[in-house]
Amino acid sequence: MLHHKLDIQQTENEGITILTLHGKLDMGSGEIVLHDFVDSLLDGGNRKLMLNLAAVSDIDSSAIGMLLLLSEEYGKAGGKLVLFNVPRAHGKVYEMARLEAVIEIYRDELDATNSFFPDRTVARYDILEYVESQSDEDKNDKT
C-alpha cells in the first residue's frame, strides 16, 4: 500500500503480522498513514505486530511519539508491538527518545519473531550498545 512518502507492505510469519515500511515516517502523511493502518489491524483483532524499519529513510519526533502511542494501544488491548531492523542512522534518535524503554526493539526479524514465544530465548536490542558499536566501526573505517 503506497501513501505519498510511506509504502507499507504487510506479510505474516508464525501468526504475527509484519509491516515493512519504506520511505519517510514523519509528521503529516507518513505518520498518519501508519497510525491509521495499524489502528485498522488492531480493530480487526490483530494482537501481534512487528514493524520492520530497515527501509525507513527519515523519522522525526512526531513519528516516535506515534510509535509509543501504538505500542501503548497494543498493550492495553492485550497485544504486543515490536520494532526490528532499526537503521543505523536513526539509532541516536531512538536513544534520545528512550524508545527502547517502552517498546521492544530487536536486531532482526528472527529475534523479533521469537520474542512472541516465551519458550524461545531472545536477546533484547540495546540501542546504546548499537550506537556505540557503530561509532567504533566509523572510527575504524576512517583509519
PEZI-V948067 format. One record per pair of residues at least 12 apart in sequence whose C-alpha atoms are under 10 Angstrom apart, sorted by sequence separation. I is the first residue (numbers start at 1). J is the second residue. If there is no record, write none. Layout:
i=I j=J
i=I j=J
This chain:
i=7 j=19
i=8 j=20
i=9 j=21
i=71 j=83
i=110 j=122
i=111 j=123
i=112 j=124
i=7 j=20
i=8 j=21
i=9 j=22
i=21 j=34
i=38 j=51
i=68 j=81
i=111 j=124
i=112 j=125
i=7 j=21
i=8 j=22
i=67 j=81
i=111 j=125
i=6 j=21
i=7 j=22
i=8 j=23
i=19 j=34
i=67 j=82
i=6 j=22
i=7 j=23
i=51 j=67
i=67 j=83
i=106 j=122
i=107 j=123
i=5 j=22
i=6 j=23
i=7 j=24
i=83 j=100
i=106 j=123
i=107 j=124
i=108 j=125
i=5 j=23
i=6 j=24
i=7 j=25
i=19 j=37
i=82 j=100
i=105 j=123
i=106 j=124
i=107 j=125
i=2 j=21
i=4 j=23
i=5 j=24
i=6 j=25
i=19 j=38
i=86 j=105
i=105 j=124
i=106 j=125
i=107 j=126
i=1 j=21
i=2 j=22
i=3 j=23
i=4 j=24
i=5 j=25
i=6 j=26
i=82 j=102
i=83 j=103
i=84 j=104
i=85 j=105
i=86 j=106
i=87 j=107
i=104 j=124
i=105 j=125
i=106 j=126
i=107 j=127
i=2 j=23
i=5 j=26
i=82 j=103
i=83 j=104
i=84 j=105
i=85 j=106
i=86 j=107
i=104 j=125
i=105 j=126
i=106 j=127
i=8 j=30
i=49 j=71
i=81 j=103
i=82 j=104
i=83 j=105
i=84 j=106
i=85 j=107
i=86 j=108
i=104 j=126
i=105 j=127
i=5 j=28
i=6 j=29
i=7 j=30
i=80 j=103
i=81 j=104
i=82 j=105
i=83 j=106
i=84 j=107
i=85 j=108
i=107 j=130
i=5 j=29
i=6 j=30
i=17 j=41
i=80 j=104
i=81 j=105
i=82 j=106
i=83 j=107
i=84 j=108
i=85 j=109
i=100 j=124
i=4 j=29
i=5 j=30
i=6 j=31
i=8 j=33
i=49 j=74
i=83 j=108
i=84 j=109
i=100 j=125
i=101 j=126
i=3 j=29
i=4 j=30
i=5 j=31
i=7 j=33
i=8 j=34
i=48 j=74
i=83 j=109
i=84 j=110
i=100 j=126
i=101 j=127
i=3 j=30
i=6 j=33
i=7 j=34
i=47 j=74
i=84 j=111
i=85 j=112
i=100 j=127
i=5 j=33
i=6 j=34
i=25 j=53
i=30 j=58
i=31 j=59
i=35 j=63
i=42 j=70
i=46 j=74
i=47 j=75
i=84 j=112
i=99 j=127
i=100 j=128
i=3 j=32
i=4 j=33
i=8 j=37
i=17 j=46
i=30 j=59
i=31 j=60
i=34 j=63
i=54 j=83
i=56 j=85
i=58 j=87
i=64 j=93
i=68 j=97
i=83 j=112
i=84 j=113
i=98 j=127
i=3 j=33
i=16 j=46
i=17 j=47
i=18 j=48
i=19 j=49
i=20 j=50
i=21 j=51
i=22 j=52
i=23 j=53
i=26 j=56
i=32 j=62
i=47 j=77
i=48 j=78
i=49 j=79
i=50 j=80
i=51 j=81
i=52 j=82
i=53 j=83
i=54 j=84
i=55 j=85
i=56 j=86
i=57 j=87
i=59 j=89
i=60 j=90
i=64 j=94
i=72 j=102
i=82 j=112
i=98 j=128
i=2 j=33
i=3 j=34
i=15 j=46
i=16 j=47
i=17 j=48
i=18 j=49
i=19 j=50
i=20 j=51
i=21 j=52
i=22 j=53
i=23 j=54
i=24 j=55
i=25 j=56
i=26 j=57
i=31 j=62
i=32 j=63
i=35 j=66
i=39 j=70
i=42 j=73
i=46 j=77
i=47 j=78
i=48 j=79
i=49 j=80
i=50 j=81
i=51 j=82
i=52 j=83
i=53 j=84
i=54 j=85
i=55 j=86
i=56 j=87
i=58 j=89
i=59 j=90
i=68 j=99
i=71 j=102
i=72 j=103
i=81 j=112
i=82 j=113
i=95 j=126
i=96 j=127
i=1 j=33
i=15 j=47
i=16 j=48
i=17 j=49
i=18 j=50
i=19 j=51
i=20 j=52
i=21 j=53
i=22 j=54
i=23 j=55
i=24 j=56
i=25 j=57
i=26 j=58
i=27 j=59
i=31 j=63
i=34 j=66
i=35 j=67
i=38 j=70
i=42 j=74
i=45 j=77
i=47 j=79
i=48 j=80
i=49 j=81
i=50 j=82
i=51 j=83
i=52 j=84
i=53 j=85
i=54 j=86
i=55 j=87
i=57 j=89
i=58 j=90
i=61 j=93
i=65 j=97
i=67 j=99
i=68 j=100
i=71 j=103
i=95 j=127
i=96 j=128
i=15 j=48
i=16 j=49
i=17 j=50
i=18 j=51
i=19 j=52
i=20 j=53
i=21 j=54
i=22 j=55
i=23 j=56
i=24 j=57
i=25 j=58
i=26 j=59
i=27 j=60
i=30 j=63
i=31 j=64
i=34 j=67
i=46 j=79
i=47 j=80
i=48 j=81
i=49 j=82
i=50 j=83
i=51 j=84
i=52 j=85
i=53 j=86
i=54 j=87
i=56 j=89
i=57 j=90
i=60 j=93
i=61 j=94
i=64 j=97
i=70 j=103
i=71 j=104
i=82 j=115
i=94 j=127
i=95 j=128
i=15 j=49
i=16 j=50
i=17 j=51
i=18 j=52
i=19 j=53
i=20 j=54
i=21 j=55
i=22 j=56
i=23 j=57
i=24 j=58
i=25 j=59
i=26 j=60
i=27 j=61
i=28 j=62
i=31 j=65
i=32 j=66
i=35 j=69
i=39 j=73
i=43 j=77
i=45 j=79
i=46 j=80
i=47 j=81
i=48 j=82
i=49 j=83
i=50 j=84
i=51 j=85
i=52 j=86
i=53 j=87
i=54 j=88
i=56 j=90
i=59 j=93
i=60 j=94
i=64 j=98
i=65 j=99
i=68 j=102
i=82 j=116
i=93 j=127
i=94 j=128
i=20 j=55
i=21 j=56
i=22 j=57
i=23 j=58
i=24 j=59
i=25 j=60
i=26 j=61
i=27 j=62
i=28 j=63
i=31 j=66
i=35 j=70
i=38 j=73
i=39 j=74
i=42 j=77
i=51 j=86
i=52 j=87
i=59 j=94
i=61 j=96
i=64 j=99
i=67 j=102
i=68 j=103
i=80 j=115
i=81 j=116
i=92 j=127
i=95 j=130
i=1 j=37
i=12 j=48
i=20 j=56
i=21 j=57
i=22 j=58
i=23 j=59
i=24 j=60
i=25 j=61
i=26 j=62
i=27 j=63
i=31 j=67
i=34 j=70
i=38 j=74
i=61 j=97
i=67 j=103
i=80 j=116
i=91 j=127
i=92 j=128
i=95 j=131
i=12 j=49
i=13 j=50
i=25 j=62
i=26 j=63
i=27 j=64
i=42 j=79
i=53 j=90
i=79 j=116
i=91 j=128
i=94 j=131
i=12 j=50
i=25 j=63
i=26 j=64
i=91 j=129
i=92 j=130
i=11 j=50
i=24 j=63
i=25 j=64
i=27 j=66
i=86 j=125
i=88 j=127
i=91 j=130
i=92 j=131
i=26 j=66
i=85 j=125
i=91 j=131
i=92 j=132
i=10 j=51
i=25 j=66
i=84 j=125
i=86 j=127
i=90 j=131
i=91 j=132
i=83 j=125
i=88 j=130
i=89 j=131
i=8 j=51
i=9 j=52
i=88 j=131
i=91 j=134
i=8 j=52
i=86 j=130
i=89 j=134
i=88 j=134
i=88 j=135
i=7 j=55
i=7 j=56
i=6 j=56
i=6 j=57
i=5 j=57
i=5 j=58
i=50 j=104
i=51 j=105
i=52 j=106
i=54 j=108
i=50 j=105
i=50 j=106
i=52 j=108
i=52 j=109
i=51 j=109
i=50 j=109
i=52 j=112
i=51 j=112
i=50 j=112
i=18 j=81
i=49 j=112
i=50 j=113
i=16 j=80
i=17 j=81
i=18 j=82
i=19 j=83
i=20 j=84
i=49 j=113
i=16 j=81
i=18 j=83
i=20 j=85
i=48 j=113
i=50 j=116
i=49 j=116
i=48 j=116
i=18 j=109
i=18 j=113
i=13 j=109
i=16 j=112
i=17 j=113
i=13 j=110
i=16 j=113
i=15 j=113
i=14 j=113
i=13 j=113
i=14 j=114
i=16 j=116
i=15 j=116
i=14 j=116
